[in-house]
């Protein structure tokens, strides 16, 4: 291997290593904030965070943890003394970074009072494009109504028009405006939204969280339960939520601690 090829290989390895440490660093910050061990996830951490921490457990050893923490300290995200790296403290910069990582609660939720249906008919020879479209719809907060038909209260036209143009899908993706008083198969909008987004099940999780809220300041593990629920919450317009919705109450309990 020539000198320049070897130098190029080393740069690629270094770049890959730093990229991996950066991603690990974000996960390490989350574990520190939630008070969970880097070596073993808590049974109370919630399915989303629990899965993340199990991945950490599979790939991190002590040497790697030390490397990740050292780089986090270099970036000013955590601080610790030389002999106490096992118990680092998150700095203000680290807390700012955490706000970017954790699911954010939307207190405004501006809505045009309409629901939209997105349907598509994409042939099998464009399967990869079809999968990317599904992923885009999920990122937009669309709920699956039935095969190839998605529902959303937030206007997806601008994003999807760009996706259609970029992927040459003209005529294969349709967006229908249900209007303010629309229905599908005789089912009114509130009932439709409740069913598509599984709101009863989600509200039950919020109910359990509120019921378990302690009288003293919550532990990080308790806070992690809220963010696990919020991760699955589509954060629909308040007007579409059930009258007994407890997401707002749960947020009021949590927000002074984050």
N, C-alpha and C positions, 0 to 999 in steps of 0.2 A: 504493500500500500504506500503510495507516494506521500510526501510531506504535506501537501495541500489537502489531499483526500483525508489524511489522518486528522488534520486540524478541523476540517469540515465535520468529520464524524464526531469529534469531541464537542464541537459547538452544538450539534444536534442533540447529543446526549445531555449536555448541560441544560439546554433549553427544555428538553423533555422533563428532566429532573425538577427544575424550578417550577414548571407548569404543574407537575404532580404535587409538589409541596404547597403550591398556592391553593390548589383545590383542597388538599388535606388541611391546610391552614384554616380555610373557611369552616370545614367540618369540626376541626378542633375548637374553634371559637364557639361554635354552637354547643359542643359538649360542655365547655367550661361555663357558658351562660346558664345552661340547663342543669348544671350540677351533676352531670352524669360521668361515669368512669369511661376513659378512652378504651379500656380493655373489656368492658362488659356493659351492654345496654340494660337500662332498667325495664322491668316488666310493665312499668307505668308510663313509659315514654311515648306511647302511642304508635300505631302501625307505621306511620311515615317515618318518624324519627327513629323508632326501633330498628327499622330496616337499614337506615343510614348508618346507625352505630354498629350494627352487625357487620356491615361492610368494612367499617373501620377496624373492628376486632380481627377481621380476617387478614388485613394487610399491614397493620401497624405493629411493630415491635418497639422495645424501649429506645433503641438507637434512633429509629425513625421519628418517634415522638419528640425526642430531644432536638433533632434537626428541625422539625416543624416548629417547635416552640422557639428555637433560636431565631428562625427567620421571622416569626411573628413579632418577636421582640425587636429585631432590626427594623421592622416596618412600623414600630411604635404602637402595635395593636394590643400587646400584653406587656407586663413587667414582672420580673421575679429576680431574687437574689441568686448568686451563683450556686449556692448549695440547696436552694429550695425551688428548683425548676418544676418539681411535682405539683406545687400549689401556686401557679401564676395568677396574677390579678389582671382583669381586663381594663385597659385604659379607656379614656373618653373616645379616642380614635377607634378603638376596638368596638365600642358600643355603637358608634356611628356605622361601622361596617356591618354589625349585626342587624341593624335596622334594614339594611339592604338585602340581607339573607333571609330573614324571617318573613312569613306571610304578613302582609300589611292589611289592617282593617280599614275599609273605606267608609268614612262617616258621612259622605255626601251622596254618592250614587245618583248622579244626574241621569234622568231617564226621559225619553221622548213620548212615553205613554203607549208604546207600540211593541208588539212581539214580531219576530222575524223567523221564517222558516228557510232553511238552507237545504236544498236537495241537489243531488248530483248523479250522473250516470257516466262513469268513467270506465272504459274498457280494460280488460285484464292486461293488455300489453302496456298499460300505464299504471301498473300496480304500485310502483314506488311513488309516483306522483300522487296517486289516490291516498296512500298512507300518509304522505306529507300533508295533504289537505286535511285529513282527519286530525292529525296532530295540531295543525293550525286552528281548526275549529275548537279543539279542547282548550288551547291557549287563549282563545277568544271568550271562553266561558260558555260555549254552546253545550246543550244537553242533548243526548241521543233520544229522539222520539221513536224512531224505528229505523230499520236498515236504510242507510243512505239519506236519512232525513233528520236534520238537527234543528233545535229550537234555541233562540236566544232573545233576551229583552234588549240587548244593546246592538245598535245598528252595525252590522258587519260589512256593509257594502264597500267602504273604502279599502279595507284590508284585502277582501276577497277579490275585488276587481283587479288589484295589483297582482294577486296570486294567479288569477286566471290569465292575465296578459303574459306574465312571466313564463307560465307553463303551457301556453297554447291550449287552453281549455275552453275556448269560446263556444257557447251553446251547451256546455256539459255541466255547468254549475248554475243553478237558479236560486234567486233570493226572492222570497215572497213576503210582502208586508201584510200581516194579519189585521192591522188597524187597531183601534182602541177597544173595540167591543167584539173582536173576532172570536172564532171558536174552531175547533178541529173535530169533525165527527160528532158535533153536538156537545162536546166537552168545553166548558168555559175556560177562560185564560187562567184563572187562579187554580182551578183543579188540574189543568194541564201542566202548569209550572210545578205544582206540588208533586205530581206523579213523576215527571221527567227528571227533576232534580232531587228526588227522594228527600223532600224537606221534613217529613215526619220523622224519619230515621235520624236525620241530622239534628233536628230539634231535641230529640230524646238524648242525644249525646251532650248537647248544651245543658239540658235539664240535669243530667247526672253531674256535670261539672259544677253547676251552680249549687246543687245540693251538697256537694262535697267541699265547697269553699270553706276554709278554716277561719276561725275567729281571730287568729293571730296572722302575722304576715306569711304569705304562702311560700312554700319551698320552691326551688327551681323546677323540681319534677312536676309540681302541680301546674306551674306555668307552661311546662312542655305539653301538658294535656290540652290546654287551650289552643296552642299553635298547631297541634295535630288535627284538631277539629277545624280550625280556620283554614288549614291547608285544603280541606275537602269542601269548604263552604264556597259556593259560586258567587256569594255576595250579591244577590239579586236586589233590584230596587225595593225599597222598604214597602212600597204600596202593594207588591206582589207576595209579600211574606204573610204567613198565617198570623192571626190576631194574637196568638199565645207565643209568638216567636221569642226565644230567649238568647239569641245571639247578641243583641244589644246589651242585655243585662250582664252577660258573661264578659263582654268587652269593658264595661264600666268597672267591673271588679279588677280586671287585669291591667288596664292601661296606665295606672299610676305607678306600676312596677317595671314598666318597660320603656 
